[in-house]
Amino acid sequence: MAKVTLEQWRMFQAVVEHGGFSQAAQAVHKSQSSINHAVHKLQESLGVDLLEVRGRKAELTDAGRILLSRAGGLLNEAEALEAVASSLAGGEEALLTLAVDVIFDYDSLFNAIEQFAGRFPHTRLELRETVLSGAEELLLQQQADFILSARVPQGFVGEPVARVRFIPVAHPDHALHHLGRPVARKDLKACRQIVLRDSAIRNRQDSGWLGSDQRITVSNVQTSIELIERGLGFAWLPETRLRESLLADRLLPLIMEEPWAREVTVYLVYADSDKTGPAASFLIDALRTGLAPLD
């Protein structure tokens, strides 16, 4: 059993911060006798003098200075713990898991998370980045509270929230940009393609054109971008993730013989919308607000 209480440490801290017992009593709205009693009991329990009174002012002893420093951290932790408990008692979720397909607009996602972190500092957020059917699998395995995915699992309802345009790109010096004509299917077959691997474990599914015999398969969009920027191949990539590379001319869209740019709809899918708490609702609303409206 602890010899002292947090309340005694708080009274001791108040006396030091406000320069005396009467000043502390006014600041914390307690009687001076209760402040005196708390500090006296604290010193008695610890067996060490923490304060010495000089005139009307209470000053720290050397031991008091050391213990006050430790007590400050203890009191801050206690206040943080009480704040977390208060949030949970008010219905806030302790943990949220969001699975998001890597094709999603990360700028919008990060802006929403920034707002969420400021409003719900005590709710932990786990972000699971997925490719193709990976988010769908996490939802079906009850490992995500909600997903942002181009695939809606059977039996669930998806709310369309964004459209992502995929465009074929390569480094400006890549041979496909210097054919002197639009790029044909046969040209692509002769070049190396950078392919994103499905992050699902059980039921991986291929998507898009996979006609090249030369391939490098990766599991992250940024890895794909960096490989293409090194001139190691071409790929269809989400325009939302290419802004910097296109603006800096590190990558250029391929001029195709066929209209091979394509759009994919991203859906918001809940594991159970009836169980959505205030933190999840806030994050989702922030996401919706930051996305361009669908036509």
N, C-alpha and C positions, 0 to 999 in steps of 0.2 A: 504493500500500500504506500502511495506517495505521502510524504510528510506535509507537503504544501499544496496549495490549490492555485489554479490559474488566476482566480480572482485576487488572491494575495499578490501575485506577481503584477497584475494589472494595477493594483493600488500603489504598489511600490514604484512602478514606472510612472504613474500619474504624479506622485509626489516629486520625483526627480524632474519630470518634464515641466511642471508648473511652479517649481521652486519652493514648495512648502506644503504642509498638511492642509491649511485653510484654503490655499489656492487650489489644491487638488480636489478638495471637497466641493468647491464651487464648480469646478470644471466637469466633474463626473456626477454631479448632483447626488452626493451622499453626505452624511453628517461627518464632521471632522473626527468625532469619536470612533466611527466605524473605520475610517481610514487609519487612524492611530492603532486601533486594535488589529487590523489586518497586517500592517507592517510589523507590529510588535510580534504577532504570532509567527510571521515569516522568519524573522530574525531568531526567534526562540527555537523554531523547528530546525533551522539550518545550523544553529550554534555559532553564528558569526554576525558581527555588526555590519549592516549595509549602509546605514546613514549615521551622520553625526549632526546634531542641531547646533548651529552657531547663530545666536541671536534669534531672529525669526526665520532663518533660512536653513533648510535641510540640505546637507552636502554629502556626496558619496564618499565612502571610504574606498580604499584600494580594492578590497574584496567586493564591495558593492558595485564598483565600476566593471569588474570582470563579469560578475553574475548578471548585471543588467544587460550587458552585451548579448549573453547567451539567452536571457529571458526574452529579449526583443524578437529573436528568431522563433522562439517557442510560441510567443503570443501571435506572431504573424501566421504561423502554421495553423494555430488553433482557429484564427479568424477565417483562414482559407477553408479549413475543414467545415466550419459552420456554414460558410457560404455555399459550399457544395451540397451539404445536407439540405439547406433551405431550397436550393434549386431542384433537387431530386424530390423533395416533399411537394413542390409546386408542379410536379408532373414532367419536368424536363428529363430527357433521355440521358442516361449515363454514357452510352456509346451509340454511334450511328455508323453503319457501313454502307458506303456508296460505291457501286461498281460502275466504272465509266469506260466506254470504248475509246481507244486512243485517237479515233478520228474526230472526237468532239472538239469544239472550240475551247482550248485551254485558257485563253484570256478571259472569256466569260466565266468559265469554271472557277478560276483563281479569284476573280473579283467577287464572286458569290461566296467563296470560302472565307475571304477576308472579312466580308460583312458578318458572316456567320460567327467567326472567331471572336469578333468584337461584341456580338450580342449574347452568345452562349459560350463563355470561356470555360465552363465546367463540363461541357459535353465533348467527349473525345470523338474525333472523326477519323474513321479508317477509310482511306481511298484505295480502291482496288482497280488498277488499270488493266484493261482487258482488250483482246483482239477478237473480232468476228463473234463466234458463239460463246466466248468466255464469260461475258456478263450473264447471258442466259443460263449457263450452267450454274453459276454462283447463286442465282435467284432460285433455281429449282432445288438446289441443295441447301436452301435456307441459310446461306452464308452472306446474304446482302439484304439490307432493308429496302433498297430501291436501286434501280439501275438506269443508266443512260446508254441505250443500245439501239443498233439498227435492226435487231431481231427481237421480236416479242414472243416469249414462250407460249406454247399452246395452253389455253385455259386462263391466260392473263389478259388484261386490257392495257394497251399502250396509249399514252397521250403523245401525239406528235409535238415536239418542241423545237426542232431545228432541222434544217436541210444542209447537208454537207456535199459540196461539189468536189469530185475527184478529177484531177487533170493529169495527163501524162507529162512527165518532166525529165530533163537530163541536164548535165553540165553544159554550159555554152560551147565548150570545145568538143563535145561528144560528136561522133560521126553522124549520128541521126540528125543533127542540126545543119549538116553541111552536104546534104544529098543534092541540093539544087532543085528539089521538088518536095511535095508533101510526103510524109512517111507512110509507107504501106505496111500491111500485115507481115509480108515476107521480110521486110527490113527489121521489124521487131524480133522475128524468129532468129535472126542472125546475130542478135545482140544479147548481152547479159541483162537479165531482169532481177530487180531487187524485190523480194516477196515478203510480206508480213505473215508470220505463222499464227495460226489460230491458237489462242491461249487456253482453250478448253482442253481438258485431259481425256474425257471419255468419248465425246462425239465431235471430233474436229471436222471442220467443213472448209473446203476451199471456196474462194469467191473471186470473181473478176477473171480477167484474161490471164491464162498461165501457159501461153504458147511457146515460150522460149525454152530451148533445151539447156541454156546456160543460166543458172540461177544462184543467187545468194539469198538464203532465207534468214530473216531476223525476227525478233519479237517486239521491236519497239520502233515507232515512227521516227523518232529522232535519230536512231541508228541508221535507218534507211536513208534519211536526208543526208547525213554525213557521208555515207558511202557514195551516194549519187553526186554530192558536191566534189568528191575526189575523182569523179569521172569513171566510176566502176560499174555503171549500169544506168538503167532507166526504171521508172516505176510510175504507177498511178497512185497519187497521194492526195490526201484531203487538203483543199485550198486553205482551210482554216489554220493548218499547221505550217504553211509555206510562206507566210507573209514576209518574214524577214529575208528569206533566201531569194524570193522573187524581187523584192525591192532592191536588194543589193546585187542583183544579176548573178548570183552564185548558181542559180538554176533558172532555166527558161522552159516554158511550155513547148511541147512538140507540136508542130503543125502537121496534123494528121490528114490522110486521104479520106478516112472515114470519121464521122463525128463521134469520137470515142470519149469525150468528157461525159461523166455521168453523175447523177445526183442520188444521194442516199438520205432517207429520212431517219432522224434519230428520235427514239421514243423514250419517254419517262414511264417506267413500269414499277409499281409498288409490289412488295411482297404481300402486304396487307394494308390497304389504305385506311381501314377502320382503326388501325393501331398507330397511325401517324401522330406523333407528339408535336409540341410547339417548336422544338429545335429543327426537326425534319421539315416542318411546314415553312419555317423561316428560310431555310436553305433553298428549298424548292422555289419559293416565291422570288428569292434573290436571283436564282438562275433564270427564271422566266423573264424577269424584268430586264436582265442584261442581254437577252438574246433578241436578234432581229425578229420581227413578227413574220409568221408564215403567210404566204399569199393565199 
